[in-house]
Amino acid sequence: MNKLKSRWNISSNSQLILILLVFAVNGSLSGLITKPAMSYIGINSENIPLLIYWILYIVIISIVYFALLIIISRIFGQSTFFRRFAKKSLTPLGFKRFFN
């Protein structure tokens, strides 16, 4: 645990637990929201080719994941850590201008 705390530059075990809880809640909620949302807008594996469906699923779940990450991290009081995390994750994909 100490190695993870030093890597993430955090000092307390309680902050580490909150960060891990945010990751768990966010990942689960992203999966729960994405599939029904895609069905609601008419995207399902029966009406489009399977390869296109999975590509769209990955793109949409990624968008939902980072949008929920901002919301859930604020609820748990860890927005500073997750802002850095999102910046580090999204900068290589060309989203650097959104963090300035």
Contacts in CASP RR format, 6 or more apart in sequence:
PFRMAT RR
TARGET T0000
AUTHOR 0000-0000-0000
METHOD contacts of the structure
MODEL  1
MNKLKSRWNISSNSQLILILLVFAVNGSLSGLITKPAMSYIGINSENIPL
LIYWILYIVIISIVYFALLIIISRIFGQSTFFRRFAKKSLTPLGFKRFFN
1 13 0 8 1.000
1 16 0 8 1.000
4 16 0 8 1.000
5 11 0 8 1.000
5 13 0 8 1.000
5 16 0 8 1.000
8 16 0 8 1.000
8 19 0 8 1.000
8 81 0 8 1.000
10 16 0 8 1.000
10 19 0 8 1.000
10 81 0 8 1.000
15 78 0 8 1.000
15 81 0 8 1.000
18 76 0 8 1.000
18 77 0 8 1.000
18 78 0 8 1.000
19 78 0 8 1.000
19 81 0 8 1.000
19 82 0 8 1.000
21 76 0 8 1.000
22 69 0 8 1.000
22 72 0 8 1.000
22 73 0 8 1.000
22 76 0 8 1.000
22 78 0 8 1.000
22 82 0 8 1.000
25 72 0 8 1.000
26 65 0 8 1.000
26 68 0 8 1.000
26 69 0 8 1.000
26 72 0 8 1.000
26 73 0 8 1.000
27 65 0 8 1.000
27 68 0 8 1.000
29 68 0 8 1.000
29 72 0 8 1.000
30 61 0 8 1.000
30 64 0 8 1.000
30 65 0 8 1.000
30 68 0 8 1.000
31 61 0 8 1.000
31 64 0 8 1.000
33 64 0 8 1.000
33 68 0 8 1.000
34 57 0 8 1.000
34 60 0 8 1.000
34 61 0 8 1.000
34 64 0 8 1.000
35 57 0 8 1.000
37 60 0 8 1.000
37 64 0 8 1.000
38 44 0 8 1.000
38 56 0 8 1.000
38 57 0 8 1.000
38 60 0 8 1.000
43 53 0 8 1.000
43 56 0 8 1.000
44 53 0 8 1.000
45 53 0 8 1.000
48 56 0 8 1.000
66 86 0 8 1.000
66 89 0 8 1.000
66 90 0 8 1.000
69 82 0 8 1.000
69 85 0 8 1.000
69 86 0 8 1.000
70 79 0 8 1.000
70 82 0 8 1.000
70 83 0 8 1.000
70 86 0 8 1.000
73 79 0 8 1.000
73 81 0 8 1.000
73 82 0 8 1.000
73 83 0 8 1.000
83 99 0 8 1.000
86 99 0 8 1.000
87 96 0 8 1.000
87 99 0 8 1.000
90 96 0 8 1.000
90 98 0 8 1.000
90 99 0 8 1.000
91 99 0 8 1.000
END
